[in-house]
Amino acid sequence: MKRVFISFAMEDKTYRDFLVGQSKNENSPFTFVDMSVKEPWKSEWKTKCRTKIKGCDGVIGLISKNTPAADGEIFELKCAYEEDVPVMLMYINDDRPVLPAFLKNKRINVWSWANIKAFISKL
């Protein structure tokens, strides 16, 4: 079973819940352990977050109009790239926001079960 960190803006929590729920379906084409942060940490959250991400096989970044203002998600994604953890960015809807510079040249996939399965199977 792969350990996957899901990075998302808190406003997009429903999409994270949907992704995790799908992975638990017996007919799901993929399986993983959700390692995302369920609640904000009170102190030293960046250190704890980096440790958690380093312990994962991959990171799925859910991208929406909320992403550019989501400081936690931005930190998590930067951390994943800095730690060389494989990352798949995925649009959760038709929004195509202006993203921070470090994401400008990154491939962003459309949400599909085939894309998620392909990413997880490569981990």
C-alpha positions as CSV (number, residue, x, y, z in Angstrom):
1,M,0.0,0.0,0.0
2,K,1.4,3.4,-1.0
3,R,1.6,6.3,1.4
4,V,0.2,9.4,-0.3
5,F,0.1,12.9,1.1
6,I,-2.8,15.0,-0.3
7,S,-2.2,18.7,-0.3
8,F,-5.2,20.9,-0.6
9,A,-6.7,24.3,0.3
10,M,-9.0,23.9,3.3
11,E,-11.9,25.3,1.2
12,D,-11.4,22.2,-1.0
13,K,-11.6,19.6,1.8
14,T,-14.6,17.9,0.1
15,Y,-12.5,17.0,-2.9
16,R,-9.8,15.4,-0.6
17,D,-12.6,13.5,1.2
18,F,-13.9,12.3,-2.2
19,L,-10.5,11.1,-3.3
20,V,-9.9,9.2,0.0
21,G,-13.4,7.7,-0.1
22,Q,-12.9,6.5,-3.6
23,S,-9.6,4.8,-2.7
24,K,-11.5,2.8,0.0
25,N,-14.1,1.5,-2.5
26,E,-13.5,-2.2,-3.2
27,N,-13.8,-1.5,-7.0
28,S,-11.3,1.3,-6.9
29,P,-8.4,1.0,-9.4
30,F,-6.0,2.3,-6.8
31,T,-5.2,2.1,-3.1
32,F,-3.2,4.4,-0.8
33,V,-2.9,5.5,2.8
34,D,-4.0,9.2,3.2
35,M,-1.3,11.0,5.1
36,S,-2.7,14.6,4.7
37,V,-2.9,16.9,7.6
38,K,-6.4,16.6,9.0
39,E,-6.2,19.5,11.4
40,P,-3.8,22.5,11.6
41,W,-1.0,22.0,14.0
42,K,-0.6,24.5,16.7
43,S,3.2,24.8,16.8
44,E,6.1,23.6,14.7
45,W,3.7,22.5,12.0
46,K,6.2,23.1,9.2
47,T,8.7,20.7,10.8
48,K,6.1,18.1,11.4
49,C,4.6,18.5,7.9
50,R,8.0,18.1,6.2
51,T,8.7,14.9,8.2
52,K,5.3,13.5,7.2
53,I,5.8,14.4,3.5
54,K,9.3,12.8,3.5
55,G,7.8,9.6,4.8
56,C,5.4,9.4,1.9
57,D,5.7,7.7,-1.5
58,G,4.1,10.6,-3.3
59,V,2.0,13.8,-3.0
60,I,-1.2,14.6,-4.8
61,G,-1.8,18.4,-5.0
62,L,-5.4,19.4,-5.5
63,I,-5.3,22.7,-7.5
64,S,-8.2,25.2,-7.6
65,K,-8.9,28.9,-7.4
66,N,-8.2,28.6,-3.7
67,T,-4.7,27.3,-4.1
68,P,-2.9,30.6,-4.6
69,A,-4.1,31.9,-1.2
70,A,-3.6,28.6,0.6
71,D,-0.4,29.2,2.5
72,G,-0.4,25.7,4.0
73,E,-0.9,24.0,0.6
74,I,1.8,26.1,-1.0
75,F,4.3,25.2,1.8
76,E,3.4,21.5,1.5
77,L,3.9,21.5,-2.3
78,K,7.2,23.4,-2.0
79,C,8.3,20.9,0.7
80,A,7.5,17.9,-1.5
81,Y,9.5,19.3,-4.4
82,E,12.4,20.2,-2.1
83,E,12.5,16.7,-0.7
84,D,12.2,15.1,-4.1
85,V,9.0,13.3,-3.3
86,P,7.0,12.6,-6.5
87,V,4.2,15.0,-7.0
88,M,1.1,14.9,-9.2
89,L,-0.8,18.2,-9.5
90,M,-4.4,17.9,-10.4
91,Y,-7.1,20.4,-11.2
92,I,-10.3,19.7,-9.2
93,N,-12.5,21.6,-11.5
94,D,-12.4,24.0,-14.5
95,D,-10.7,26.8,-12.6
96,R,-7.3,27.7,-13.9
97,P,-5.8,30.1,-11.3
98,V,-2.6,32.1,-11.6
99,L,-0.2,29.9,-9.5
100,P,3.0,30.8,-7.6
101,A,6.1,30.9,-9.7
102,F,7.5,27.5,-8.5
103,L,4.4,25.8,-10.1
104,K,4.3,27.7,-13.4
105,N,6.1,25.1,-15.4
106,K,4.7,22.0,-13.7
107,R,2.3,19.7,-15.4
108,I,-1.2,19.9,-13.9
109,N,-3.4,16.9,-14.8
110,V,-7.2,16.9,-15.0
111,W,-9.0,14.9,-12.4
112,S,-9.5,11.4,-13.6
113,W,-9.3,8.0,-12.0
114,A,-6.9,6.9,-14.8
115,N,-4.5,9.7,-14.0
116,I,-4.6,9.0,-10.3
117,K,-4.1,5.2,-10.8
118,A,-1.2,5.9,-13.2
119,F,0.6,8.2,-10.7
120,I,0.1,5.8,-7.7
121,S,1.2,2.7,-9.7
122,K,4.5,4.5,-10.6
123,L,5.3,5.1,-6.9
